[in-house]
Every structure is written in structure tokens, then in C-alpha cells.
Amino acid sequence: MKLYRRLQKLICLALIIFIIAYPGIRETFSTPIKGGWSSPGYLLEVFDIHQFLVASGLLGTVGDDIKIVPVLGTGDGKLQLLIEELSGMINYEIIKANDPSSVIEILTKILGKNAISLLLYNRSLSLNEKNFIMILYAAISSGDIVPYPFTSIGDLEGLIELLEARNVNLKTFFVYGINQTLLSSRFNLKVKPADYLLNNTLNNSSERFVVVYPGDRYSLLTPFYAIMSRRTLLPVEDLEALKTTLKNYNPRSIVVVASFETLKNILKVEDVYRVVIQHDEDMYLDCPVGILTAIDISSLSLLMARSLLYNELLKSLPRNSLLIFIGDSITLSMKIDRALRYREFKVTRLTGYRKGNLTYFNVQAGLQEKNLLVYLNLHGNPLGMAPTTTGPFIISYAQLPPTLPPSIVITLSCETVDLYENYVRSVFQSVAIQFVSRGAIAYIGAMRLEFSGEEAGTGYPDLIVQMLLDGYTFGETVRIVNNLHIAGIKGGKPWQKAYTVLLGDPDLRLATPSEKYELKEITPGKTYEIKFTDYRISLVLKLPLPRNDIAKISFNDPSIRGLRYIERSGEKQTLVLIITKIISSQVGDFEPDTTIIVNIYYKQSLFIWYLIIILVITLVACIIFFYKKK
């Protein structure tokens, strides 16, 4: 019995020693996250932009069967939180690389590469230039041309020895800012200028674009993100260059990757909207626009990683949501609450209604919970949000949890994305940018004042939530909301009225697209029957039109409210019609098997009016003629 107890103590002691030592083992090799998917995934943690570029060159053509995403190390727990979010879905590992050569060593082994070329660049040069960014884009798109910072001949010889030991053949040197003759005399390899790659730039037919200002401090991240998200990279020096370039395309979506300084001074949101609106003949935004930005380059690389892995994150996160709202918006907020519950979301409410539970501590704790969607209806400005117009803040740039789950944050709070106020002098002061820098997958907010009534808000948050639940992309949702602003606000230029902004990738979706209704055309272009097959608070319809001179639209149900605008593309005209209930808290939402009739009435043509006038004049003349004859 004593021997048995001694053995038990020895085993426990051994386990304790192993547990203490295990973090060191994990630090040296990797951190496995167990899951049910047989194909492994890797988060490659690198520690400077040069290591990131090396990794990008090896990952440009990796297929969907293996997930490898490089992330610039932040050292603040954000990467570990991402790993925890992926837990249970994919067998992910964190791999740490200490220098560019170790990045090559690790990835050539994982990917089974047996031949690569190197894009050797002089790291002392200014690399945020259009020419070099496009060279990177061409190299990364090839999948076997690896950007590598040249420091010395000795370092390069060491890398070649490492590759030879791993049976990786080195094919060609492409050089940027380095003496070709020096390399040709030392190595028995082809040496070509890096500009040669520009002749073989990926012929990407995608009309989804990543737009970047070449001088931006985040620009070196964009070639990799464009390739991995299957987009075309567009470096533009100014808005006129963007306008000129887009004339040759029919863009489906635009991601602007920009630092705070670039957004403030060069690629202003309003100006980007202007270019997109002026792309064709109507006054509306014709393609979704999203802004990818963060407080620093590490946070932006992590936001890009979350965006690339968002489909996996959706599978692992619970269907939870958080609603934070002031008391005078209770009716609108409860309408959003119902929309979420119809789709089987668990809803947590923090409210100032009556006594309520809207406290600083509850808000901070709620934001850290794993919620797919967070709705904020508070008084706000670019620095933060509060329950009253006089404060104090319960959410601000300085009062957010250090790490956040990948929630999409929807706000009906004034000016939280208005980066152009004079008192917003630093990126760290923007509460919206802080949200996406600390983990949120996207943030939808306003650049101007917002208002709410009984069941409506100027930012249409109820419509935003319903569209996201219906599977619309983040960008398409914001595009339609902005077009409603353009159609509904009187005065000003269209791009001045489009004040809702998406910080995030516009092509991401919260749900799989699905049509939960049946549409029947009774009279072409005039009368439609809609039969609902689920519970919902609103619906977006896109109907082809024979003409655009609509006089009015009516419904067979007087409790229905309709919003509309007409998009034109060439000869094609589309009516975008949004229907909801005016007082759904009293009359109810749309239910399965509910049928409504939509009637579209057009203005009478001028020819008819002219004909009527002529007939009247003729009739009067005849009457006068016969009267005189008598």
C-alpha cells in the first residue's frame, strides 16, 4: 500500500513538472488546437514586415485545402484569442519564426516546396512605392517567388545552404535596388531585374478591388491580402487616379486599405464615395465599399487574418448577440431584438429603460462575451458613447476591453466614424478604429448626427440587422443604407448624404444568403404578390422596371411602410424597395404565409396630357363655333 502511494506521488510530481515545462516546449515548437477537421491550419506569427513579406511569397497560391495565415506579432493576447475562437473547428497551430530564413525553412517544409526563386530587395530603400508594391503583387501571385530582404552575401550564402539541405532548388534571383553584377559573379544562377515581374503581373479578371495609397504605412500588407482574398490590387496616388482606373472596370466591391493619416488627408471616405457614385450615370453607390484600417500594422494584420478566417470563426462562435441602448429607443431596439430571436439568436440586453442595467461594468463585461452581433444605440461622438448627451462615456477609445471577439458592431450613435473633427488628432482617439483593432470583425457607424423615433432610426439599424441575417454582405448592406440616405435627404451632393461607413471587409457575410419569401409578378412591372415563409421585421426587394417615372407605390396593408430608390445601369433600371411595418410592436411583424400586394403606379406621359389639352381646346372651339352659328 505504501509503495502504491509513493508511485501515486511520483506520478503527480511528474505531471506537475510536465505542466510547468510545457509552455517552454510549446514556445519552441507550436501550440496545437484540437479540432474535428482533418486538414491542418497554421497561424504563422512573424515579428516584422520583412518576415511577413517572405511568408506572403510562399503562400500566394496555397489552395483552400490548407489554411496558412501570417500575422504580425502583437504581444498583447490578441493572437491567442483568435486561436481560442478557432478551437474546435480546425486543427490550428501557432508557428513562430524569428528571422526571414526561418520563415522559408518552416513554410517550404509544410508546403512541400522543391523549387523557389527569390525577389531580393534592398531593405534600406523606401519600399512603400507603387512600383515595388506591384512587383510584390506579381511575385506573391506566382506562389514561388519569395520576397527576401538582402543584407549581405554571407547571409544569402547561408540561406542557399539551408535550402540545399532541405532539397529545395533555387532557380532565379530577381533584384530590386541591388547590384546585379555582384550577384552574377558570386552565384551560378539567373539574375534578373525585379521590373521583369511587372511584365508577368497576374492577369486578374476579378472586379473586386483592394485600393491603397502607395505611400501609406500599411501598403506592404496589401499584395498578400489582395491575392488571398482573390481581388485585384489597385495602388493609386490620388482620387483622380482611382477615378481614371475604375473607368475600365465594373467594380463589384472595393476595399480601401488605409492608415488614419491617409483617411484624413488623401483617401477621404466622402471622396471615395464620390468617385464610386460618379462611376456611372445615376446618383447612387453602385458597389460596396469597406475600409480596412487599425491603430497599428500588427492590429491590421490580425484584422486581415480574422477576415480571411471569418467563415471558420462563424462555425465556432455561438449565436449570441448583445443590444446596448438608451431608454428612449426601447421600441426600435425591441424590434431588432425580435429579428434576432426569429433566427434563434440568444439576445442579451443592456438598457437604460426605467431602472435598467446599463452600467459601465455591465457594458465592459458584455463586450467581451462571444457575440456574433453587437448593437449600440447611445449618444456618441468620434471618441466614445454615453447614455446621456453630457456623459460620462461608458464606451470610449480608452475604455474598451483590450481584446474583443469577432463581432460585427452596428451603431445608431452620432458621428462615431467621423474622423474629420478637428479634435480627433490621433488614430488612438477613434472609438470605431479601436473596436476593429481590438478584435471586432467590422464596425458600421455614422459620420454625422443620428436620430431615432418610435420604430425607426435615421441609420436604419433594424434594416441592417435584417439584411445581415438574410445573408447580404456587410458592404451590400451599407451600400443600400447609404442609397436610402441619398434618396431621402434633401439638399447637398449625393456623396455628402452617404454618411454610413463600414470599417471591415465588404464581402464578408454573417449568414448564408437565402430568400425567405415567394415573389409572383401579377402584372409585369406593375403588380407583385409577396408571400412570406418566415418571421421577419423587413424585406429588401429588387424589381426590374420598364421605366423610372414612378408616381407612387401602394400596399394592400395600410400598416406597411415602404422606402425606395431606382438604380440605373445603362438601359437597365431596378427598383430597390424596402418594406417594413410602421408600428410592428402593435400590429406584429411579417409572418409565414402572410401575403401582401405591391402596386406600382407610373406618371402619365406628357403626350397624354398634351392630347387631353388638345381635345379640350378642340371641344371648346366646337362649342363656341356652334353657339355662334345659332
C-alpha positions in Angstrom: 0.0 0.0 0.0 2.9 2.4 0.9 4.6 1.6 -2.4 1.4 2.3 -4.3 1.0 5.7 -2.6 4.6 6.6 -3.3 4.0 5.7 -7.0 1.0 8.0 -7.0 3.0 10.8 -5.6 5.8 10.3 -8.2 3.2 10.3 -11.0 1.6 13.5 -9.7 5.0 15.2 -9.3 5.9 14.2 -12.9 2.7 15.6 -14.2 3.3 18.9 -12.3 6.8 19.2 -13.8 5.4 18.5 -17.2 2.7 21.1 -16.9 5.3 23.7 -15.7 7.7 22.8 -18.5 5.1 22.6 -21.2 4.8 26.3 -22.0 8.5 26.3 -22.9 8.1 23.3 -25.1 5.1 25.0 -26.7 7.0 28.2 -27.2 9.8 26.4 -29.0 7.6 24.3 -31.4 3.9 25.1 -31.7 0.6 25.3 -30.0 -1.9 22.7 -31.2 -5.6 23.4 -31.1 -7.5 20.2 -31.4 -10.5 20.1 -33.7 -12.6 18.0 -36.0 -11.2 19.0 -39.4 -8.5 16.7 -40.7 -6.6 19.3 -42.7 -4.4 21.4 -40.5 -4.3 25.2 -40.4 -1.4 27.4 -39.3 -1.1 30.9 -38.0 2.4 31.9 -38.7 3.5 34.6 -36.2 6.2 36.8 -37.5 7.8 39.8 -35.9 8.5 42.4 -38.7 7.2 43.3 -42.1 10.1 41.6 -43.9 9.2 38.3 -42.4 5.6 38.9 -43.4 6.6 39.5 -47.0 8.7 36.3 -47.0 5.7 34.4 -45.8 3.4 36.1 -48.4 5.6 34.9 -51.3 5.3 31.3 -50.3 1.5 31.4 -49.6 0.2 33.2 -52.7 -1.1 30.1 -54.5 -2.0 27.9 -51.5 -5.4 26.3 -52.1 -8.3 26.1 -49.8 -7.3 22.6 -48.6 -4.8 24.1 -46.2 -5.0 27.4 -44.3 -1.8 29.3 -43.5 -2.2 32.9 -42.5 0.8 35.1 -41.4 0.2 37.5 -38.6 2.5 40.3 -37.3 3.0 39.5 -33.6 1.3 41.9 -31.3 2.3 40.5 -27.9 -0.9 41.6 -26.3 -3.0 38.4 -26.3 -5.0 39.2 -29.4 -3.5 36.3 -31.4 -4.1 33.8 -28.6 -7.8 35.0 -28.5 -8.0 34.2 -32.2 -6.7 30.7 -31.6 -9.3 30.2 -28.9 -12.0 31.3 -31.2 -10.9 28.8 -33.8 -10.7 26.0 -31.3 -12.9 23.0 -32.0 -13.2 23.6 -35.8 -9.8 23.3 -37.3 -6.6 21.7 -36.1 -4.7 25.1 -35.9 -1.1 25.6 -34.8 0.8 28.7 -34.0 4.2 28.7 -35.6 6.7 31.3 -34.6 9.5 32.5 -36.9 12.5 34.5 -35.7 14.0 35.7 -39.0 13.3 35.6 -42.7 15.3 32.4 -43.3 13.4 30.5 -40.6 10.2 31.6 -42.3 11.4 30.0 -45.6 12.6 26.9 -43.7 9.2 26.4 -42.0 7.0 27.0 -45.0 8.9 25.1 -47.6 8.7 22.1 -45.3 4.9 22.5 -44.7 4.1 23.2 -48.3 6.5 20.6 -49.7 8.2 23.2 -52.0 11.1 21.8 -54.0 12.0 24.9 -56.1 11.7 28.6 -55.5 13.0 31.9 -56.7 14.0 34.9 -54.6 13.0 38.6 -55.0 15.9 40.2 -53.3 15.3 43.8 -52.3 17.3 46.4 -50.5 15.6 46.9 -47.2 17.2 50.3 -46.7 15.2 51.7 -49.6 11.7 53.2 -49.3 9.5 50.3 -50.1 6.1 52.0 -50.0 6.2 52.9 -53.6 3.8 51.9 -56.4 6.4 50.1 -58.4 7.6 47.9 -55.6 4.1 47.2 -54.4 3.2 45.9 -57.9 6.4 43.9 -58.0 5.4 42.3 -54.7 1.9 41.6 -56.1 3.4 39.9 -59.1 5.8 37.9 -57.0 3.2 36.8 -54.5 0.7 35.8 -57.2 3.2 33.4 -58.7 3.4 31.4 -55.5 7.1 30.5 -55.8 8.9 33.9 -56.0 9.7 34.7 -52.4 10.5 38.3 -51.3 13.7 38.3 -49.3 15.5 41.3 -47.7 19.1 41.3 -48.8 21.6 42.2 -46.1 24.9 40.6 -47.2 26.4 38.0 -49.4 27.2 35.9 -46.3 23.5 35.9 -45.2 22.5 34.8 -48.7 25.0 32.0 -48.8 23.7 30.7 -45.5 20.1 30.7 -46.9 21.3 28.8 -50.0 23.0 26.2 -47.8 19.8 25.8 -45.8 17.7 25.3 -48.9 20.1 22.8 -50.3 20.0 20.8 -47.1 16.2 20.7 -47.5 16.5 19.7 -51.2 14.9 23.0 -52.3 16.2 24.1 -55.7 16.9 27.9 -56.1 16.0 29.0 -59.6 16.4 32.7 -60.1 17.3 36.0 -58.4 15.0 39.0 -59.1 16.7 42.1 -57.7 15.4 45.4 -56.5 17.9 48.1 -55.6 20.8 45.6 -55.6 23.9 45.3 -57.9 23.1 42.6 -60.4 26.8 42.2 -61.4 27.7 41.4 -57.8 25.3 38.5 -57.5 26.0 37.2 -61.0 29.8 37.0 -60.2 29.2 35.1 -56.9 26.3 32.7 -57.7 25.7 30.4 -60.7 22.1 31.5 -61.0 20.0 33.6 -63.3 19.8 37.2 -62.1 17.1 39.5 -63.5 15.8 43.0 -62.6 12.7 42.9 -60.4 10.9 45.1 -63.0 10.8 42.0 -65.2 8.0 40.7 -63.0 5.8 43.6 -64.0 5.6 42.1 -67.5 4.1 39.0 -65.9 1.7 40.6 -63.4 -1.2 38.3 -62.6 -4.0 38.8 -65.2 -6.6 39.0 -62.5 -10.1 39.4 -64.1 -11.7 39.9 -60.7 -13.7 43.2 -60.4 -13.3 43.2 -56.6 -10.5 45.6 -55.7 -8.1 46.4 -52.9 -7.3 50.1 -53.2 -4.2 51.5 -51.5 -2.2 54.7 -51.5 1.4 53.6 -52.2 2.9 55.9 -49.6 0.7 54.5 -46.8 2.5 52.8 -44.0 0.1 49.8 -44.3 0.6 49.4 -48.1 3.1 46.4 -47.9 0.3 44.3 -46.4 -2.0 44.8 -49.4 -0.4 42.5 -52.1 -0.9 39.5 -49.8 -4.4 40.4 -48.8 -5.4 41.1 -52.4 -4.2 37.6 -53.5 -5.5 35.7 -50.6 -9.0 37.3 -50.9 -8.9 36.9 -54.7 -9.0 40.6 -55.5 -7.2 42.9 -57.9 -4.7 45.3 -56.3 -5.0 49.0 -57.3 -2.3 51.3 -55.9 -3.5 54.9 -56.6 -1.6 58.1 -55.9 -4.8 60.2 -55.6 -8.5 60.1 -56.1 -8.3 61.2 -59.7 -6.1 58.1 -60.4 -8.7 56.0 -58.7 -11.5 57.5 -60.9 -9.4 57.0 -64.1 -8.6 53.4 -63.2 -12.2 52.4 -62.3 -13.4 53.7 -65.7 -12.0 50.5 -67.3 -13.9 48.2 -64.9 -17.4 47.5 -63.5 -16.4 47.1 -59.8 -18.3 44.7 -57.7 -16.7 45.7 -54.4 -13.9 48.0 -53.1 -11.7 47.5 -50.1 -9.7 50.6 -49.1 -6.7 49.7 -47.0 -5.5 53.0 -45.4 -3.9 54.4 -42.2 -5.6 57.1 -40.2 -3.4 59.7 -41.8 -4.3 58.6 -45.3 -8.0 58.5 -44.5 -7.8 62.1 -43.1 -5.8 63.6 -45.9 -5.7 61.6 -49.1 -8.4 58.9 -49.5 -11.2 60.6 -47.5 -14.3 58.4 -47.2 -16.6 61.0 -48.7 -14.2 61.4 -51.7 -14.1 57.7 -52.3 -17.9 57.6 -52.2 -17.9 60.5 -54.8 -15.6 58.5 -57.2 -17.8 55.4 -56.9 -21.1 57.4 -57.3 -19.7 59.2 -60.4 -18.6 55.9 -62.0 -21.9 55.8 -63.9 -24.9 58.0 -64.7 -27.1 57.7 -61.6 -26.6 59.4 -58.2 -26.2 56.2 -56.2 -23.4 54.0 -54.9 -23.2 51.1 -57.3 -20.7 48.9 -55.5 -20.0 48.1 -51.8 -17.1 50.0 -50.1 -15.3 48.9 -47.0 -12.3 50.4 -45.1 -9.6 48.2 -43.6 -7.7 50.2 -41.0 -6.3 49.8 -37.5 -4.3 51.6 -34.8 -1.1 49.9 -36.0 0.2 47.5 -38.6 0.1 44.5 -36.2 -3.5 45.1 -35.4 -4.3 45.5 -39.1 -2.6 42.2 -40.0 -4.7 40.5 -37.3 -7.9 42.1 -38.7 -6.9 40.7 -42.1 -6.3 37.3 -40.6 -9.7 37.3 -39.0 -11.3 38.4 -42.2 -9.7 35.6 -44.2 -10.7 33.1 -41.5 -14.2 34.5 -40.8 -16.1 31.5 -42.2 -14.3 29.3 -39.8 -14.9 31.7 -36.9 -18.7 31.7 -37.7 -18.8 27.9 -37.3 -17.2 28.0 -33.9 -19.0 31.0 -32.3 -22.3 30.7 -30.5 -25.4 32.6 -31.9 -25.2 35.3 -29.3 -26.0 39.0 -29.6 -25.7 42.0 -27.4 -28.0 45.0 -27.5 -26.9 48.2 -25.6 -29.4 51.0 -25.9 -30.8 54.1 -24.1 -34.4 54.2 -22.8 -36.0 56.4 -25.4 -35.1 53.9 -28.2 -36.8 50.9 -26.5 -39.3 50.3 -29.3 -36.8 50.3 -32.1 -34.4 48.1 -30.0 -37.1 45.6 -29.3 -37.8 45.3 -33.0 -34.2 44.4 -33.6 -34.4 42.0 -30.6 -37.3 40.2 -32.3 -35.4 39.9 -35.6 -32.6 38.2 -33.9 -34.8 35.8 -31.9 -36.6 34.9 -35.1 -33.2 33.5 -36.3 -32.6 31.7 -33.0 -30.1 34.2 -31.6 -29.7 34.4 -27.8 -30.1 38.1 -27.0 -28.6 40.0 -24.1 -30.0 43.5 -23.4 -28.3 46.3 -21.5 -30.7 49.2 -21.4 -31.3 52.5 -19.7 -35.1 51.9 -19.9 -36.7 52.6 -16.5 -34.1 51.4 -13.8 -32.3 49.3 -16.3 -28.9 47.6 -16.2 -26.9 50.0 -18.4 -23.7 50.4 -16.3 -20.1 50.7 -17.2 -19.2 47.4 -15.7 -22.0 45.5 -17.4 -21.1 47.0 -20.8 -17.4 46.2 -20.5 -18.2 42.6 -19.5 -20.9 42.2 -22.2 -18.5 43.4 -25.0 -16.0 40.6 -24.0 -18.6 37.9 -24.4 -18.6 35.9 -27.6 -21.3 37.7 -29.6 -21.7 37.5 -33.4 -23.5 40.8 -33.4 -23.4 43.9 -31.1 -25.9 46.8 -31.5 -25.1 50.1 -29.8 -27.7 52.9 -29.6 -26.2 55.5 -27.3 -25.3 59.2 -27.5 -21.9 59.4 -29.3 -19.1 61.3 -30.9 -15.8 60.1 -32.5 -14.3 59.5 -29.1 -16.9 57.3 -27.5 -20.5 56.7 -26.4 -22.6 57.6 -23.3 -26.1 57.1 -22.0 -26.7 60.9 -21.9 -25.6 63.8 -24.0 -23.5 65.1 -21.1 -21.7 61.8 -20.4 -19.8 60.2 -18.9 -18.6 57.7 -21.5 -19.3 54.0 -20.9 -17.6 53.1 -24.2 -14.6 55.1 -25.5 -11.3 54.8 -27.2 -9.7 54.5 -23.8 -12.3 52.3 -22.1 -12.7 49.3 -24.4 -11.6 45.8 -23.2 -8.1 45.1 -24.6 -9.3 42.1 -26.7 -12.7 41.7 -28.3 -14.4 38.7 -30.1 -15.0 39.0 -33.9 -18.4 40.7 -33.5 -19.9 42.9 -36.2 -20.7 46.1 -34.4 -23.7 48.1 -35.6 -24.3 51.6 -34.2 -27.1 54.2 -34.1 -24.8 56.7 -32.3 -23.8 60.1 -33.6 -20.6 60.6 -35.5 -18.6 57.7 -34.2 -16.8 57.3 -37.6 -16.3 61.0 -38.2 -12.5 61.1 -38.3 -12.6 64.6 -39.6 -13.4 66.5 -36.5 -10.5 68.8 -35.5 -10.3 67.3 -32.0 -9.6 63.8 -33.5 -5.8 64.2 -33.9 -4.7 60.6 -33.4 -5.8 57.2 -34.6 -5.9 56.1 -30.9 -8.7 58.6 -30.3 -11.1 56.9 -32.7 -13.5 54.6 -30.9 -14.5 53.0 -34.2 -10.9 52.1 -35.2 -10.3 50.9 -31.6 -13.1 48.4 -32.0 -11.7 46.7 -35.1 -8.1 47.0 -33.8 -9.1 45.0 -30.6 -10.9 42.2 -32.4 -14.2 43.2 -33.9 -14.6 41.9 -37.4 -16.4 45.0 -38.6 -17.9 48.3 -37.4 -20.8 50.1 -39.0 -21.3 53.7 -37.9 -22.1 57.2 -39.0 -20.1 60.4 -39.9 -23.0 62.7 -38.9 -25.8 63.0 -36.3 -28.3 60.2 -36.0 -31.9 60.3 -34.7 -34.5 57.7 -33.7 -38.2 57.7 -33.3 -40.8 55.1 -32.3 -39.6 52.2 -34.5 -37.3 53.9 -36.9 -33.8 55.4 -36.9 -32.0 57.6 -39.5 -29.3 55.0 -39.7 -31.8 52.1 -40.4 -30.3 49.7 -37.8 -33.3 47.4 -38.0 -32.8 47.1 -41.7 -29.1 46.5 -41.3 -29.7 43.7 -38.8 -32.3 42.0 -41.0 -30.2 42.2 -44.2 -27.2 40.7 -42.4 -29.4 37.9 -41.1 -30.7 37.3 -44.7 -27.1 36.8 -45.9 -26.3 40.1 -47.5 -22.7 41.0 -47.4 -21.6 43.7 -45.0 -20.8 46.0 -47.9 -24.0 45.5 -49.8 -26.0 46.2 -46.6 -24.2 49.5 -46.0 -24.5 50.4 -49.8 -28.2 50.1 -49.7 -28.5 52.1 -46.5 -26.3 54.9 -48.0 -28.5 54.9 -51.1 -31.6 55.4 -48.9 -29.8 58.4 -47.4 -29.1 59.8 -50.8 -32.7 59.3 -51.9 -34.2 60.6 -48.7 -32.1 63.5 -47.6 -32.9 66.8 -49.2 -30.1 69.1 -50.4 -26.4 68.5 -50.9 -24.4 66.3 -53.1 -25.1 62.5 -53.1 -21.7 61.7 -51.6 -22.3 64.2 -48.8 -25.5 62.4 -47.9 -23.9 58.9 -47.9 -22.7 59.1 -44.3 -22.8 55.5 -43.1 -19.3 53.8 -43.1 -18.2 50.2 -42.9 -14.8 49.5 -41.3 -14.2 46.0 -42.4 -14.2 43.7 -45.5 -17.3 44.4 -47.6 -17.6 40.9 -48.9 -18.0 39.1 -45.6 -21.4 37.6 -44.6 -23.0 36.8 -41.3 -25.2 34.2 -42.8 -25.7 32.1 -45.9 -27.9 34.0 -48.5 -31.5 32.8 -48.6 -34.8 34.1 -49.9 -37.4 33.6 -47.2 -40.3 34.7 -49.4 -42.0 33.9 -52.7 -42.4 36.6 -55.3 -45.1 36.4 -58.0 -45.4 39.0 -60.8 -49.1 39.5 -61.5 -48.8 42.4 -63.9 -45.3 42.9 -65.4 -43.6 46.0 -63.9 -46.8 47.0 -62.0 -48.2 44.4 -59.6 -46.4 41.9 -57.4 -47.5 39.4 -54.8 -45.2 38.6 -51.9 -45.7 35.5 -49.7 -43.5 35.3 -46.6 -42.2 31.9 -45.5 -40.6 33.0 -42.2 -40.9 35.6 -39.4 -39.1 38.9 -40.2 -39.2 42.6 -39.5 -38.4 43.9 -43.0 -37.6 42.8 -46.5 -35.5 44.2 -49.4 -36.8 43.6 -52.9 -35.0 44.3 -56.2 -37.5 44.6 -59.1 -36.8 45.3 -62.7 -38.6 48.3 -64.1 -39.8 49.1 -67.6 -39.5 52.8 -66.8 -38.4 55.0 -63.9 -41.2 57.6 -63.6 -42.9 56.1 -60.6 -45.8 58.2 -59.2 -46.4 56.1 -56.1 -46.3 52.6 -54.6 -49.2 51.2 -52.6 -49.7 48.1 -50.5 -52.9 46.2 -49.6 -51.9 46.5 -45.9 -52.0 50.1 -44.6 -49.6 49.2 -41.7 -46.7 48.7 -44.2 -44.1 51.4 -44.7 -42.1 51.4 -48.0 -38.8 53.0 -48.8 -37.4 53.1 -52.4 -34.9 54.3 -54.9 -34.2 53.4 -58.5 -30.8 52.3 -59.7 -29.8 52.7 -63.4 -27.1 50.9 -65.2 -27.1 51.5 -69.0 -30.6 50.7 -70.2 -31.3 48.6 -67.1 -33.4 50.0 -64.3 -34.0 48.4 -60.9 -36.4 49.4 -58.2 -34.9 48.8 -54.7 -37.9 48.5 -52.4 -37.7 48.1 -48.6 -40.9 47.2 -46.8 -41.4 47.1 -43.0 -44.2 47.7 -40.5 -44.9 51.2 -39.2 -45.9 50.1 -35.7 -45.0 46.4 -35.6 -44.9 46.4 -31.8 -48.7 46.7 -32.0 -49.7 45.1 -35.4 -47.0 42.5 -35.4 -44.2 41.6 -37.9 -44.3 39.7 -41.1 -45.3 36.1 -40.5 -45.2 32.8 -42.5 -48.0 32.6 -45.1 -48.6 36.3 -44.9 -49.3 37.7 -48.4 -49.0 41.3 -49.5 -49.7 43.0 -52.8 -47.4 45.7 -54.2 -48.9 48.1 -56.8 -46.6 50.4 -58.7 -48.2 53.4 -60.4 -46.4 55.4 -63.1 -46.8 59.1 -64.0 -48.8 59.8 -67.1 -46.7 60.6 -70.1 -46.6 64.2 -71.4 -48.1 63.0 -74.7 -51.3 62.0 -72.9 -51.5 65.4 -71.2 -50.9 67.2 -74.5 -53.5 65.1 -76.2 -56.0 65.8 -73.4 -55.3 69.6 -73.7 -55.8 69.5 -77.5 -59.1 67.6 -77.1 -60.3 70.1 -74.5 -59.3 73.0 -76.7 -61.0 71.4 -79.7 -64.2 70.7 -77.8 -64.3 74.3 -76.5 -63.7 75.6 -80.0 -66.5 73.4 -81.4 -68.9 74.6 -78.7 -68.1 78.2 -79.5 -68.4 77.6 -83.2 -71.9 76.0 -82.9 -73.0 78.7 -80.4 -72.1 81.5 -82.8 -73.7 79.6 -85.7 -77.0 79.6 -83.9 
